[in-house]
Amino acid sequence: MSAPLAAPGAVAPLNAEAGRWSAGQAAVALAIAAFLLAFLIWPVLTVIRVAVTEPDGSLTLSHFGSFFQLSLMRESFANSLYVAGMTVVLATLIAVPLAYITVRFRFRGAILIQTLGVLPLIMPAFMGAAAMQLLFGRSGSVNQLLGQWFGFTLPIMEGLKGVIFVETLHYFPFILLNLSAALANIDSAMEESAQNLGASGWRLFRRIVFPLALPGYVAGASLVFIKVFDDLGTPLVLNVTNMLAPQAYLRVTSIGIEDPIGYVICFILVGFSIAAMAGSAAFLRGRDFATLQRGAAAAPRRDLRPWQAVLAYGWIVGVLLLVLSPHLGILMLSLSKVWSFTLVPEIWTLDNYSVVFRDSTRMITNTFLYCGLAALLDVVIGTAIAYLVLRTRVPGRQWLDHMATVALAMPGVVLGIGYLRTFRDTEIPFTGEALLGSWLIFVLAYTVRRLPYALRSCNAALQQVHLSLEEAAQNLGASRARTIWRVVVPLMAGGILAGFVTSFITAAVEISETILLTSRESLAPMSYGIYLYMQSIAGRGPGAALGVVAIVMVALGTYLSHRFVAARHAQQFMKGQRP
Amino acid sequence: MQSFLAARLAAAILALAATGTAAQQQVTILTSFPKELTSAYKAAFERANPGMRVEILNKGTSAGVAYLRETRAGDRPDVFWASAPDAFEVLAKDGLLAKFDPAVKGIPDKIGNYPVNDPQGFYRGQALAGYGLMWNTRYLAANKVPAPKEWADLVKPVYFGHLATSSPSRSGTTHLTIETILQAEGWEKGWSQVLQIAGNAVAITERSFGVPDGVSNGQFGIGLVIDFFGLAAKNSGFPVEFAYPSQTAIVPANIALVNGAKNADLGRRFIQFSLSPAGQELLLDPKISRLPVLPETYRKAPAGYPDPYGGKIRAKVNFDSELSESRYFVVSALFDHAITFRHKELVAATRVIHEAAVKLAAKPNAQGQRLLTEARALAFTPVVDETKTRDKGFLALFRETKRDAARQKQMTALEEHWGKQARQNYDKAAALARQAAAAAK
C-alpha cells in the first residue's frame, strides 16, 4: 500500500512519522477496542465459552471432536460452503453488469436502478422468502401458470437450490453497492489512456476497469459469502435444516441454551468468517488500487451503441423484474384479504394499511432512530478503524479489524442472550434506568452487529485514496486531523455513504436479536412488528403492509442520499473550476 | 454534526427518563400468542380497569423462557401466557413462576383425563386446544385428492407430496400431536404411522405456524395443526377446512404469574380477568377461534363451534402427560435425527415403495410382495425400541442439558447412530422396493 509513484525524498517526512504513532491515534484505538470488548467480545464470550468448557469450568476440546464425529454436521458444513459459494457466483453475474452499465455509461434511470438494486436488502429474510413462495413456490403464481399452460412445474424453491435462489436475489446488492462505489472512484484517465491505446469493450473492462475496482468487488463478494454462510432466516423459511447456521439455531433453541455442539458451530462460523475476511485481505495485499485523480462526477460516461443499449436494457429489465418480484409479492399480499391458490389475490383491500397506521407508527419512528444512530456510529468507527489499519502503525491495529469482523458471524441469538446475561444489572449513568429496559440497547446491538458492513465499505474506500494526496495536504501544512477531515473523508464519501446505507438497512431488518432484546412493545422497531403480524393468518396482510411501508421509506432514503452525494460532488467540481 | 448528535441523545434520554416514571399502573404480559388475541385482551382489560395499561411482550415460547431466565427478579414481566405445558414445567422447576389461585368458579378440574390446572398450582389452563387436520379445499380439488378424516388416512399413497407437519422439537403443539399418535397406537405402530406420514410430507416446517400458513396460501394441501389455526383461517375467509380426527387429545393452553414480577398485583388481576366470563368470551372472536376453558361460555358461541365439553369432539385418547414428559426429549431428538434431518432420503424411499405397490397391484408377484414388505419394515420401523424408552439411565441422558465432555460424547454417538441407521434403512428400503417393482414386470 505504499506509494510507488512518489519519489523517495518527497515522502520522507511522512514516512518517518508513519513509523511512529501518536498518542491521539493510540487513544482512539483504545477507545474503539474498549467499546468492542464491552459490547461484542465479552457478551459473546459469556455465551460461547460453553463450547470449550466442562460444566465445572475446566477447559476441554472434546466437544469439537464430538462435532466432527457427527456425519450430519459434516454434511451441513459441506452444504453451507456449497450454498455460499454458488451464491457468490450467481450474485456476481447479476451485480457486475448492473454496476458497470449504470456507473460507466450514459444511461437513463441509473440512480433509479442503483436504488432499486438495494431494495432486496430492505426486506427481512423471512418475509422475502415468504413472498417468493407465493410467486415461485410449489403452488406459486409461476408454477400455476406453467402447470396450466405446459403441464409441468419448476421446483426452484425446494432444497439447497431454493436457498441459493433466494439468497442470490437477497444479497447481490452487497456486491452492487461496493462495486459501484469503487467504479465511481476509478481515475477516468486510466480508462481514457487505455481507450487511446485501442482497448475497448470487454478487454477494457477485463484489463483495466475491473482490476482497479477489485477492492470493492472483493469487499462485496466476501460479505455475500459470509452473510450466506451465516444466514439463518432463509433456510429456515424454506425448511432446509441440513446447513450449519440452522443446525446451531435448532440445537440452541430445542436442546437447550447449554448445548455445547451449538456453540461449536458458532465457533466454526466465526472462524470461517474471519478466514474469509483475512483471505480477501491477503488476496488484495501487495497490489495497488489507489488512483491519484478523483473524478467521480466528472468521469465521462460513455454512450451505448444501439445494439448495446438494447442488450443492456433487456438485461437490466429482466434482472430487475426477478429482483423486484418479492416486493411485488409483498405489495400484493399487503393489498389482499384472501390469497390462496390463485395467481393473484382474489379479494383486494386497503384495510391492512389503516391497521398499520393506527397501531404501529411508533415502531416506524423507532426504526429510524435506532438504525440511524447505529449506522452513524458504524461509519464513524468504521472510518476510524480503516484509517488506523491502513495509515498508521499503532500496534495491534489489525486486531480492531478482526474483532469488529467477529460480529458478522455471530448468530443474533447468541449476541442477544449474551447481552441479556452481561447487562442484567447495568444501569445507564445519571438516569439510573436499566440499560436492558431502554432503547439504547438496540442502538448498541445494531451498531456492533452491523459494524462489519460499514467497516468493509470504509476500508475499500480508503484503499482507493492515494497516499500522496494526503502527503500533499500535509506538505502544504495541514495537520493530520485536518487532512483526514478535509481530504480523506470527502474522498471516501461514496464508500462511507455505501457503508451507512448498508448498515442502516440491514439493521432495520434485524430480527433474531431484536426479539430477544425487546422488553416493551412501545420500544420495538418495525422488524419486530412485521414478525409479530406474520405469526397469524389474519396478520399476514398488515404484516406485509408494514413491510411495504418500510421498503418505501428506506428506498426513499437511499435515493435521496445518492442524490445528495451526486449534488455535493457536482458542487465541489464547480468550485474547483472557478478559480 | 457530532454536537447535534450528542444533544439529540441527551434529549432522548431525558424524555425516556420522564416517561419511565409516568408508567406505574402497567402490567406486562409475556406471551407467544398472536396479535389479534393479545390486542383483544389488552383493549378489554384496559376498558374494564381505567387507568391501567397492558404492555404486551411477544416472543416465541422458547425465546420467552430464555428471556425470563436472563432477566433479574423485580424487572421481570408479570404474566407468562403460552400454549406448551412443558415450557411452564421448565419455568416452575427453575423457580420462575409464583403460585396463585385466582378462585374462579365453574372451570372443571379435568378435560378428559388431563388436568386443566397444574396440580401444584403454578399455572392454570386458560383455553383448550385440540389437534387435527386442516386442508385447502382448492388445492385438494386441483390435485384431485380426497379430504382426510383420520391420522391413519395420511399414510395412503394418494397423499404423497401433499402433506406438511412441523417437528416436535420446534413446536410444543406438534410434540403433543406426535405423542397423541404414539399413545393411541403404541410406540412401534405409532412411529410406523408417523414415519409414513412424514414420508408423504413435502416439508417438515421449522415453526408450527409454518404449517397453517402454507395450507392457507396453498403451498401445502393438508397440514397437521392445532385447532385455532385452522378455525381462524377458515373464519378469516380462506378456502380451508378443519376437522378433529377421532384419536385426538384436548389439552389446555396456560397462563401463570411470574415469580419476581415487577407488578404482581396487576398480574393477578389480569389472570383473573382472562378466566372470567368476559375474558373467556373474547376467545370466540372469529379471528381468534379458541376453545374457552369455562363451559358456560359455549352457550354464547356461534352455531357449529366445537365444544370439547359437549361431546362434539370425540377425544378417544386419554392423554398421559407423565409418560409424555418422561420421554419428551427422546421423542423430539428421534424425530429430528430420523425424520427432519433425513427427510430427503425418507421421501425417496416412500416414493419408490408407493410405486412398487402400484406395480405389484397390477401384476401380483409373491417374490416382489415379500421384498416390498421387507422394504416397508425397514423404512417404517423406529430405530429406538420401546424398552429403551423405559430405561431410566437412557432417559436421564436426554434430560440433563448441561453435559460434561464424556456425556456429550455418549450423546453425540447416539445421535450419529440414529441418523446413520435411519439413512441406511431408507436407502436399503428404496433398493428393495426397486427390486420389488422389477419383479412385477
Interface residues (C-beta under 8 A of the other chain):
Chain A: E54 P55 D56 T60 S62 H63 G65 S66 F67 Q69 L70 S71 L72 A130 Q133 L134 G137 R138 S139 G140 G159 L236 V237 N239 T241 N242 P246 L250 T253 S254 I255 G256 I257 E258 D259 P260 I261 K337 V338 W339 S340 F341 T342 I347 D359 L369 L373 L376 I417 L420 R421 R424 D425 I428 F430 T431 E433 A434 L436 G437 S438 W439 L440 I515 L516 T518 S519 R520 E521 S522 L532 Y533 Q535 S536 I537 A538 G539 R540
Chain B: L5 L9 A12 I13 L16 A17 G20 T28 P34 K35 E36 S39 E55 I56 L57 N58 K59 G60 S62 A63 A66 Y67 R69 E70 T71 R72 D75 N136 R138 Y139 A142 S169 R170 V202 A203 I204 T205 E206 R207 F209 G210 P212 D213 G214 S216 N217 G218 Q219 F220 F229 A232 A233 S236 G237 F238 P239 V240 K287 F329 S332 A333 D336 H337 T340 F341 K344 T401 K402 R403 D404 A405 A406 Q408 K409 M411 T412 A413 E415 E416 G419 K420
